[in-house]
Amino acid sequence: PPRGGYGDRDRDERGGGFGGPRRGYGDHDDRRFGGDSFGGRGERGFGPGPREMDDDRRRVDNVLKPAPRKEEKILPPVDAPLTLPGEDEEAAKARIEKKRREAEEKAAAEKKAAEEAAAKKAAEEKEAAERAAKALQLEGDMLGEFISGNKLGDDLKQWCIDQGELLPSVEKLVYHLLHEKQAKNPDPECLWAESAKYGAALLALVEENLDGQMQILWGIQKYCDSLGFPKLNDEYIVQAMFRNMYKYDLVDDEAFEVWKEDESSEHEKGKMTAIIQTIDWFNWLEEDDEEEEEDYEEEE
């Protein structure tokens, strides 16, 4: 019987002829590759399984995990040697005891010195406070005696000279006099400055003494400030008093100018008000100086 051609073989037996459909590369029996195709990921495929992945993760963790820190052994304290080279134990104890006593004696001496210094300072401060209190009391007594009226004119002048450096400042004398004698009824004409009253004593203290004359003005400034710089008979009290200090020769032109230019913080209270209220007086002083200069030039 005729033989079939190469491609006529039974397809069921050989899977088709040469030109028949062929199984693809991935169409092989899946059992040969663990039940999946070549690229598949079955239970036994080429990729790592869950167990292998867990093992890898544990190995990485073990590598990154810091090494346990070793506990350091604490050694027992070692006492310094008691003895020095060439020294027995008794001599070492004696040396240490001596050093301890010297340290205690030094501390006791320092404590005693500090206590003595503190006691000395306290005594000095107490003595200074007592002197200040006595000086204040003495000053108060002198101020009271000055304004008492027991001595006036030349008698008061001599009394002031006899007190010497113990006498309070001219500023305090003037302010105390005005504050105690004219607290409610200021006298713009300053009759207290007459020679037979307080003028002779004040003149003896400030004649040819620029600072003393300025102290008279400071005393008046302080007094007027305590009154609120009042005005009486159409003239400010401070200006009327300045004018009469000039009249009784207790303050000259130069002292007025120096007072006006003075900027000391000690006397700044009420200073600006006093300057404003004495503008007319200072204008008159300037005009008077100009007239004197003209008269002098005419005489020449």
Stockholm file with secondary structure:
# STOCKHOLM 1.0

chainA/1-300         PPRGGYGDRDRDERGGGFGGPRRGYGDHDDRRFGGDSFGGRGERGFGPGPREMDDDRRRVDNVLKPAPRKEEKILPPVDAPLTLPGEDEEAAKARIEKKRREAEEKAAAEKKAAEEAAAKKAAEEKEAAERAAKALQLEGDMLGEFISGNKLGDDLKQWCIDQGELLPSVEKLVYHLLHEKQAKNPDPECLWAESAKYGAALLALVEENLDGQMQILWGIQKYCDSLGFPKLNDEYIVQAMFRNMYKYDLVDDEAFEVWKEDESSEHEKGKMTAIIQTIDWFNWLEEDDEEEEEDYEEEE
#=GR chainA/1-300 SS CCCCCTTCSCHHHHSSCTTSCCCCGGGSCGGGGTTSCTTCCCTTSSSCCHHHHHHHHHHHHHHHSCCCCCCCCCCCCCCCCSSCTTCCHHHHHHHHHHHHHHHHHHHHHHHHHHHHHHHHHHHHHHHHHHHHHHHHHHHHHHHHHHHSSSSCHHHHHHHHHHHGGGSCCHHHHHHHHHHHHSSSSCCTTCGGGSIIIIIHHHHHHHTTCHHHHHHHHHHHHHHHHHHTSCEETTEEHHHHHHHHHHHTTSSCHHHHHHHHHCCCGGGCTTHHHHHHHTHHHHHHHHHHHHHHHHHHHHHC
#=GC SS_cons         CCCCCTTCSCHHHHSSCTTSCCCCGGGSCGGGGTTSCTTCCCTTSSSCCHHHHHHHHHHHHHHHSCCCCCCCCCCCCCCCCSSCTTCCHHHHHHHHHHHHHHHHHHHHHHHHHHHHHHHHHHHHHHHHHHHHHHHHHHHHHHHHHHHSSSSCHHHHHHHHHHHGGGSCCHHHHHHHHHHHHSSSSCCTTCGGGSIIIIIHHHHHHHTTCHHHHHHHHHHHHHHHHHHTSCEETTEEHHHHHHHHHHHTTSSCHHHHHHHHHCCCGGGCTTHHHHHHHTHHHHHHHHHHHHHHHHHHHHHC
//
